[in-house]
Amino acid sequence: MGRLAFRLARTLRNLLAECVVLALLLAVAVLLPRGSAIEGQASVIDGDSLRIGEHEIRLLGLDAPEYRQTCRAQGADWPCGRQARDALRAMTQMRELSCIAEGYDRYGRTLAYCRSGEDDINAMLVRQGWAVASGDFEPEEVAATREKVGIWRGEFDLPRDHRAGRRRFGWLSALDWPWTFKWPWQGE
């Protein structure tokens, strides 16, 4: 009977924790209506996320390489995820941002388009080649691709593929086997 009571208590505790998280997300949704502005100086988290005050913001319409992601150019790997973060940091450093909230992602981050004066930060990241377009900014991506800037100067995994473990240029850590394999006689 003791184990059953312990399991029941653990289940109730987990249910209570989930309810608290849901209540907090709902409270944030009510307190920060869609289309509201978040303004201030930002601290950069990674290539497509930043924080302004209490708000963790995920930039909409783009997808930047993950912080630890590497890309390949001229036969060598380079830390494109870190460089994407550094590019966003350079764009926002010592500048006031105004971000328009459009909703929330599954992690509770605010989804937003951000500007600094006349500069559209989201579009600039894609235009300078530090992110791929994801629903918006296709003309900027075409220009970055054509000019071979940022991640477009070589080969890279799409950030969504990298997150999912479908890494073409790296190794699957769990299996220690290349994701794509070619026999020696298949050539490049």
C-alpha atoms as one frame of an Amber mdcrd trajectory, in Angstrom:
protein
   0.000   0.000   0.000   2.952   2.336   0.639   4.142   2.226  -2.978   0.676
   2.999  -4.296   0.395   6.039  -2.028   3.852   7.184  -3.110   2.948   6.858
  -6.816  -0.335   8.670  -6.287   1.417  11.513  -4.464   4.022  11.791  -7.236
   1.313  11.825  -9.920  -0.627  14.538  -8.091   2.552  16.587  -7.624   3.334
  16.347 -11.364  -0.235  17.270 -12.262  -0.088  20.273  -9.958   3.219  21.393
 -11.487   1.742  21.118 -15.002  -1.286  23.167 -13.933   0.962  25.877 -12.487
   2.971  26.063 -15.733  -0.231  26.238 -17.790  -1.617  28.964 -15.536   1.585
  30.984 -15.903   1.494  30.665 -19.696  -2.138  31.767 -19.737  -1.334  34.711
 -17.484   1.473  35.781 -19.814  -0.868  35.438 -22.795  -3.394  37.708 -21.104
  -0.813  40.232 -19.924   0.971  40.448 -23.285  -1.661  40.620 -25.995  -0.791
  39.908 -29.609   0.617  42.943 -31.379   1.924  44.566 -28.200   5.349  46.193
 -28.251   8.300  45.087 -26.155  10.981  47.753 -26.033  14.443  48.066 -24.584
  18.017  46.928 -24.958  18.466  43.256 -25.729  20.844  40.595 -24.585  21.430
  37.965 -27.263  20.904  34.284 -26.454  21.698  32.728 -29.837  21.333  33.509
 -33.539  17.548  33.921 -33.449  16.708  34.492 -29.772  17.181  37.423 -27.433
  15.949  38.768 -24.132  14.487  42.179 -23.393  13.762  42.581 -19.702  11.650
  39.611 -18.594  10.770  38.593 -22.157  12.635  35.837 -23.991  12.010  36.525
 -27.677  12.286  34.162 -30.655  12.603  36.112 -33.909   9.828  35.271 -36.365
  10.180  34.386 -40.037  13.687  32.947 -39.850  15.722  30.081 -38.486  19.378
  30.605 -37.558  21.975  27.866 -37.000  22.021  26.407 -33.519  24.718  27.835
 -31.243  26.880  24.692 -31.381  26.179  24.010 -35.065  29.059  23.986 -37.522
  29.025  24.613 -41.255  31.560  23.732 -43.945  33.304  26.099 -46.348  36.373
  25.450 -48.505  36.750  21.996 -46.990  36.862  23.139 -43.358  34.298  23.309
 -40.579  33.564  26.686 -39.004  31.339  27.669 -36.046  28.428  29.172 -37.984
  26.080  28.991 -34.980  28.414  31.112 -32.878  28.948  33.532 -35.740  25.189
  33.878 -36.254  24.874  34.742 -32.558  27.723  37.251 -32.868  26.061  38.846
 -35.914  22.798  39.333 -33.995  24.772  40.713 -31.060  26.513  43.235 -33.357
  23.145  44.308 -34.836  21.551  44.897 -31.439  24.444  45.975 -29.213  23.846
  49.299 -27.470  20.640  49.858 -29.466  17.042  50.211 -28.384  14.833  47.542
 -29.927  11.122  47.563 -30.479   9.633  44.094 -30.925   6.040  43.385 -31.895
   4.752  40.231 -30.182   2.823  37.881 -32.461   2.309  34.948 -30.112   4.219
  32.276 -28.222   6.095  29.132 -29.148   5.799  25.791 -27.370   8.570  26.801
 -24.953   6.721  29.941 -23.844   9.006  32.335 -25.734   7.463  35.416 -27.293
   7.447  35.240 -31.109   8.191  38.669 -32.515   9.435  40.912 -35.298  12.076
  43.335 -34.008  13.322  46.683 -35.245  15.947  49.175 -34.211  14.915  52.508
 -35.662  14.384  51.862 -39.363  16.378  48.595 -39.320  14.350  45.374 -39.492
  16.516  43.026 -37.420  14.782  39.851 -38.662  15.243  40.806 -42.327  18.863
  41.882 -41.743  19.786  38.491 -40.264  18.451  36.707 -43.340  19.875  39.279
 -45.783  23.354  39.013 -44.268  23.154  35.226 -44.554  23.007  34.350 -40.849
  19.576  32.688 -41.006  17.336  30.912 -43.486  13.907  32.293 -44.293  11.106
  30.438 -42.555   7.806  31.790 -43.783   9.043  35.335 -44.414  12.046  37.085
 -45.951  12.414  34.934 -49.068  13.768  37.869 -51.185  16.446  38.485 -48.541
  17.396  34.807 -48.586  17.641  34.803 -52.392  20.009  37.793 -52.246  22.166
  36.195 -49.516  22.317  32.933 -51.480  23.287  34.718 -54.681  26.038  36.717
 -52.942  27.262  33.678 -50.926  27.339  35.523 -47.602  27.115  34.116 -44.089
  26.118  30.460 -44.016  25.549  30.538 -47.796  29.306  30.682 -48.467  29.476
  26.918 -48.095  27.480  23.889 -47.020  25.308  23.625 -43.938  22.505  21.629
 -42.402  19.205  23.424 -42.145  18.825  24.361 -38.474  15.636  22.267 -38.188
  17.515  19.227 -39.545  20.392  19.853 -37.151  17.988  19.984 -34.188  16.303
  16.768 -35.338  19.634  14.917 -35.550  19.586  14.678 -39.344  23.093  16.063
 -39.690  24.606  15.710 -43.105  28.017  17.158 -42.341  28.459  15.848 -38.809
  28.128  12.554 -36.982  25.142  11.193 -35.169  26.308  11.248 -31.598  24.009
   8.417 -30.476  25.024   6.037 -33.251  28.554   7.237 -34.013  27.871   6.634
 -37.702  27.653   9.101 -40.586  24.061  10.008 -41.420  24.775   9.885 -45.129
  27.048   7.157 -46.389  28.611   6.571 -49.789  30.670   3.594 -50.803  34.167
   4.502 -52.017  33.248   3.632 -55.625  30.263   6.034 -55.575  32.556   9.093
 -55.577  31.488  12.544 -54.492
